[in-house]
Amino acid sequence: MGRLLRTGLNAGTEAPQVVGGEGVHFHLSDGRKVLDGSNTGGPLGHGHPRMAEALREAAGLPMVSEGWNWRGRDKAAEELFEVALKGEEHWAGAVRFCLSGSEGNDIALSLSQALTGRKAIATRERAYHGLVGLSRDVTVQPHWHGGLAAPNGGTKVPPPGAKVHVLPAPEGATYLSATEAARRLPPLDERLAGAAEKLRDSAAVIIDYTQGGYYHDGAYQDAVAGIARREGCLWIADEVVTGVGRSGRPFAFQGGDTRPDIVTLGKGLGGGMVSVAAIVVSKDVAAELDGKSWQNYGTLRGHPMAMAAVSAYLGIVRDEGLLDRVKALEGLYARRLSEIAARHPSVSRVAGQGLHWTIELHGPDWRNWLADTTEAPIASRVAGHALGAGAVIGTSGEQVSLFLAPPLIISEAESERLLSILDDSLFLADREHNATMEGAH
Ligand SMILES: Cc1ncc(COP(=O)(O)O)c(C=O)c1O
């Protein structure tokens, strides 16, 4: 046993040993270069020269805690509004920086509790919002519980801190191919019929735009937001994955007409080189904070190095036209993935937006799994095969979900290679699926 505590994430395969990276490739200890195909924290791939230069320069900056002023922090805030929130100035008020998406969601939820005086919080089925404090409570995928998963059962799950309401998933509004079950779903207003009661005692409802493979269009967001407004519940757009790049527009919430009370950002915001996240509050929320001190402090939040990374990332997004690039690649992924889904009987659904795509396989029900089995799930085995063939393809942690989230700088040719490795690797899942089907007859 080494000195670094390694706990394993779930019953997946052994993680590869990374020794370096460049562009869209990881360099592994066995000398191979593999395509980085699922890395929501690395929007620019590895070693982007402009990011590297900005951070080299920032290495000489002082250590300034959140309690002190730092001009680079004001600059990053201004740039976030100029680059990402352009056109949203009518409602967006101000930003506070923090360290991770989990922390951002926890802070946003506790602020909502303070503002409304309510304790309960709400999300939608199959959501993941982080594993810290209240963000863990609203992470309702059963296997992401923040506790200990033992391979032969005996899993220990910590009890939640807040009461959590779960709204139905936005299943009918997936971007590409919905399941048969989703196609038979009743209309949205019927599905959300019980939501008003749930949001009546909730401080906030938080919705994200990728987790569980749900890439809902604006209708779901607008319906939930409308109910939240009527019931005095705040709504938080969790754009930790989708914000400033991956969805092919600055924010996924721009697919709807409503605008959130709070937006959280993270993951790629530091260009994949530092840990940084942010909470953007609306003008109304900012007005409520005016004249009060928000008693929530973090020593390393808004660190000069992190602020330099945010500024550099936003500059690259703007100057390299990354959002247009993602939008242009979206069509390629949509087309190729529907072909792949049609070819493989093991695929139950593909869905996605921009450069985030989910491939869901037939198999065990994700609702019943606590990551406590000895055998690697089928999604992990497919990902293991893909790694052998030269590409990292992620699993969402569920047994049956694979996802692609390549660097936003990926080329068409590299995308084709990634997709063809996925295509080839799915034979494993087909074999298993066909055997199950035969066994059932
Ligand atoms: C939608 C969403 N929100 C929040 C988080 C938490 O972010 P982090 O892991 O950076 O704390 C994640 C992480 O996967 C996420 O997917």
The ligand as a Gaussian input file, in Angstrom:
#p B3LYP/6-31G(d) Opt

LIG

0 1
 C      -23.728000      18.742000     -13.278000
 C      -22.626000      18.709000     -12.282000
 N      -22.646000      19.563000     -11.244000
 C      -21.672000      19.574000     -10.311000
 C      -20.609000      18.704000     -10.368000
 C      -19.555000      18.723000      -9.306000
 O      -18.384000      19.290000      -9.779000
 P      -16.981000      18.940000      -9.091000
 O      -16.735000      17.492000      -9.303000
 O      -16.021000      19.809000      -9.799000
 O      -17.098000      19.297000      -7.656000
 C      -20.550000      17.785000     -11.415000
 C      -19.437000      16.817000     -11.494000
 O      -19.426000      15.880000     -12.268000
 C      -21.578000      17.785000     -12.397000
 O      -21.555000      16.926000     -13.426000

